[in-house]
Amino acid sequence: MLLPRFEYHQPASLDEAVEVLGQYAGEAAVLAGGTDLLVNMKHQAMAPSHLVSLAGVEGLDQASADGGRVTVGPLMSAAVLAQSEFIAANAGALALGAAVLGSPQVRTRATVGGNVCNARPAADMSVPLLALGARAVLTGPDGQRQVDLEEFFVGPGQTVRAPGELLSALEMDAPAPGTGWGYQKLGLRKALEISLVNVAAALSLEDDGKTIKAARVALGAVAPTPILAPGAAEVLVGQAAGGDVFKAAGQKAAADAKPIDDHRGSAWYRREMVAVLTARALNQAWARAQGQ
């Protein structure tokens, strides 16, 4: 199956990439890993007349920490994220999600920026980033702007990114001491599967190592976009970590979910699995917060 005709651009800087995107706004697509874009083009689901590759833009495939802020470049691949000690220490939920995305071959190509901008409701890296409180840095003709990730997604495959903008970074606060993360994914099979439900959790403990100081729970595949479960966070904060409070948080997360019936599973089943996976993700995060 052949790709449709297009003009290929490989800008050497972020400014040049923005200039090219602005010149062909509405006609251009950004090429990162290409694992979704090229497949969609082959199947004629997309037909951009211009592809703007970010491969030549220096620094977009790196992560860093500075002044209490962690920055993840949009061209970092799932494979690199899954194996990075820096990401494991500073954004562990992202490493966990990246490790179960697709196949090993896909993980070597798929990028975190593409995963976020594709805006799939069950995206393996978007859901963990939401739990981490990430912010999307968008660069366009009018400069840069930041958007909290919970406001970035507006529908399946839809984001607030304007045609002339590109995702130039993902930022989040550096983790406080006593922070841990968890990620749980449920599919009809164990590999190469789009989630029926996926849950990411992040929690921080007080100095006593038991009381939950802060918590975020994010859900995938149970709404038109990845969503937060505020009810779960409310149950957790101020409580002693452990099975009973995690079970209660799971029930609240299930209430926050908005699943629908489809050919892969019923809304009832998905909601039940939200409760189970939330408790598991929180137990996983608690263990990591304790240094286990």
C-alpha positions in Angstrom: 0.0 0.0 0.0 1.6 3.2 -1.2 1.7 6.6 0.6 -0.1 9.5 -1.1 2.2 12.2 -2.6 3.6 14.8 -0.3 6.4 17.3 0.0 8.9 16.5 2.7 10.5 19.2 4.9 13.3 18.7 7.5 13.9 22.0 9.3 17.1 22.4 11.3 15.7 24.4 14.2 12.5 24.9 16.1 12.0 28.4 14.6 12.3 27.0 11.1 9.8 24.2 11.9 7.3 26.7 13.2 7.9 28.8 10.0 7.2 25.9 7.7 4.1 24.8 9.7 2.8 28.4 9.5 3.4 28.6 5.8 1.4 25.4 5.2 -1.0 25.6 8.0 -3.9 23.3 7.4 -2.0 21.3 4.8 1.0 20.1 6.9 1.4 17.3 9.4 4.2 17.0 11.9 6.3 13.8 11.5 7.9 12.5 14.7 8.1 8.7 15.0 5.4 8.2 12.3 3.9 5.0 13.8 0.4 6.4 13.5 0.7 9.1 10.9 2.2 6.9 8.1 -0.2 4.1 8.8 -3.1 6.6 8.6 -1.7 8.0 5.3 -1.4 4.5 3.8 -5.0 3.8 4.7 -6.0 7.2 3.3 -7.4 8.3 6.6 -5.1 11.3 6.3 -3.6 13.0 3.3 -1.4 16.0 4.2 0.4 17.5 1.3 3.4 18.5 3.4 5.2 16.5 6.1 7.4 18.5 8.5 9.9 16.2 10.2 11.3 17.1 13.6 14.3 14.8 13.3 16.7 17.6 12.6 15.7 19.8 15.5 18.3 19.5 18.2 17.3 18.8 21.8 13.8 17.4 21.2 14.9 13.9 22.1 16.3 14.7 25.5 15.1 15.1 29.1 16.4 17.4 31.8 15.7 18.8 35.3 16.2 22.4 36.3 14.8 24.6 39.0 12.3 22.1 40.3 11.0 21.4 36.8 11.4 18.2 34.7 11.3 18.6 30.9 10.7 15.7 28.5 11.4 16.3 24.8 8.6 15.2 22.4 10.9 13.1 20.2 11.9 10.8 23.0 10.9 7.3 22.0 8.9 4.9 24.2 11.9 2.5 24.2 14.3 5.2 25.5 11.7 6.4 28.1 11.1 2.9 29.3 14.9 2.3 29.9 15.9 5.7 31.2 17.1 5.8 34.8 16.4 9.6 34.8 12.8 9.1 33.7 12.3 6.3 36.2 13.5 8.6 39.0 11.7 11.7 38.0 8.6 10.6 36.0 8.3 7.0 36.8 4.7 6.6 35.6 5.8 7.6 32.1 8.5 4.9 32.1 5.9 2.3 33.1 3.5 3.3 30.4 6.1 3.5 27.7 7.3 0.0 28.6 4.0 -1.6 27.6 3.2 0.5 24.5 2.8 -1.7 21.4 5.6 -4.0 20.4 9.4 -3.6 20.8 9.6 -2.5 17.2 6.9 0.1 17.7 8.5 1.4 20.9 11.8 2.1 19.1 9.9 4.5 16.8 6.9 5.8 18.7 7.5 9.2 20.4 5.9 10.7 23.5 5.0 13.8 21.5 3.2 11.8 18.9 1.4 9.7 21.6 0.1 12.9 23.3 -0.8 14.7 20.1 -2.7 11.7 18.7 -5.0 12.2 21.7 -6.2 8.6 21.9 -8.4 8.0 25.0 -6.3 5.0 26.0 -2.8 6.3 25.1 -0.1 4.5 27.2 2.0 7.7 27.7 -0.8 10.3 27.9 -2.5 8.7 30.9 0.7 8.5 33.0 1.6 12.1 32.0 -1.8 13.2 33.2 -1.2 11.6 36.6 2.1 13.4 36.8 0.5 16.8 36.3 2.3 17.4 33.0 2.0 20.6 30.9 2.2 20.7 27.2 4.5 23.5 25.8 3.2 24.6 22.4 5.3 26.7 20.1 3.8 28.6 17.2 4.0 31.9 15.2 2.9 33.9 18.3 5.5 32.3 20.6 5.1 29.7 23.3 2.2 28.8 25.6 1.7 26.2 28.2 -1.5 24.1 28.6 -2.2 21.8 31.5 -2.6 18.3 30.0 -6.1 17.9 31.4 -7.1 20.9 29.2 -5.0 19.8 26.2 -7.3 16.9 25.2 -10.8 18.0 23.8 -12.0 14.8 22.2 -10.8 11.5 20.5 -8.0 12.6 18.3 -8.5 16.3 19.1 -6.4 18.7 21.1 -6.2 22.5 21.5 -3.0 22.6 19.4 -3.5 25.0 16.5 -2.6 24.1 12.9 0.6 26.3 13.0 1.7 25.0 16.5 3.9 22.1 17.5 4.4 20.4 20.8 7.9 21.4 21.7 8.2 20.0 25.3 6.3 18.3 28.1 7.0 19.8 31.6 6.1 18.7 35.1 7.1 19.6 38.6 10.0 17.6 40.0 8.8 14.8 42.4 8.9 15.5 46.1 10.6 13.1 48.4 8.5 10.1 49.2 6.7 10.1 45.8 5.8 6.9 43.9 4.0 6.0 40.7 1.9 3.1 39.4 0.5 2.1 36.0 -1.9 -0.7 35.2 -3.2 -1.7 31.8 -6.0 -4.2 30.9 -6.5 -5.5 27.4 -8.0 -8.5 25.7 -4.5 -9.9 25.3 -1.2 -9.3 27.0 0.7 -7.5 24.1 0.1 -5.3 21.1 -3.2 -4.2 22.6 -5.2 -1.0 23.0 -6.4 -0.8 26.6 -9.9 -1.7 27.7 -8.9 0.3 30.8 -5.7 1.9 31.9 -4.9 3.7 35.1 -2.0 5.7 36.3 -1.5 6.9 39.9 1.0 9.2 41.6 1.1 9.8 45.3 3.5 11.5 47.8 3.8 10.6 51.4 4.3 12.8 54.4 7.5 12.6 56.4 6.0 9.8 58.5 6.0 7.5 55.4 2.4 6.6 55.9 0.1 9.6 55.4 -0.8 10.6 51.9 0.3 14.2 51.2 -0.8 14.5 47.6 -2.3 12.1 45.0 -3.5 12.1 41.4 -5.2 9.3 39.6 -5.7 9.3 35.8 -7.9 7.0 33.7 -7.8 5.9 30.1 -10.3 4.3 27.7 -13.3 5.2 29.9 -14.1 8.6 28.4 -13.6 10.5 25.1 -10.2 11.6 26.4 -7.8 10.6 29.2 -9.3 12.0 32.4 -8.4 12.7 36.0 -10.4 11.0 38.8 -10.8 13.9 41.4 -13.0 11.7 43.6 -10.2 9.3 44.1 -7.7 12.0 45.0 -10.1 13.5 47.6 -10.4 10.1 49.3 -6.7 9.6 49.5 -5.2 12.9 50.7 -4.7 13.0 54.5 -5.3 9.3 54.9 -3.0 6.5 55.9 -1.9 4.6 52.8 -3.1 1.0 52.6 -5.6 -1.4 51.2 -8.9 0.0 52.6 -8.3 3.6 51.5 -7.0 2.4 48.1 -10.2 0.3 47.7 -12.3 3.3 48.5 -10.3 5.4 46.0 -11.0 2.7 43.4 -14.7 3.0 43.9 -14.5 6.8 43.6 -12.5 6.5 40.4 -15.1 4.1 39.0 -17.7 6.8 39.7 -15.6 9.4 37.9 -15.3 7.2 34.8 -17.6 7.7 31.9 -17.3 4.4 29.8 -19.7 3.3 27.1 -20.6 -0.1 25.7 -18.8 -1.1 22.6 -17.7 -4.3 20.8 -14.7 -4.7 23.1 -16.4 -4.5 26.5 -19.4 -3.2 28.4 -19.5 0.1 30.4 -20.3 -2.0 33.5 -17.2 -4.1 33.0 -14.9 -1.2 32.4 -16.2 0.6 35.5 -15.6 -2.5 37.6 -12.1 -2.8 36.2 -11.4 0.9 37.0 -11.9 0.2 40.7 -9.6 -2.9 40.6 -6.8 -1.3 38.6 -6.9 1.9 40.6 -6.3 0.0 43.8 -3.5 -2.0 42.1 -1.8 1.2 40.7 -2.0 2.9 44.1 -0.4 -0.1 45.8 2.3 0.0 43.2 2.8 3.7 43.8 2.9 3.2 47.6 5.6 0.6 47.3 7.7 2.8 45.2 7.2 5.8 47.5 8.6 3.7 50.3 11.6 2.9 48.2 10.7 -0.7 47.4 
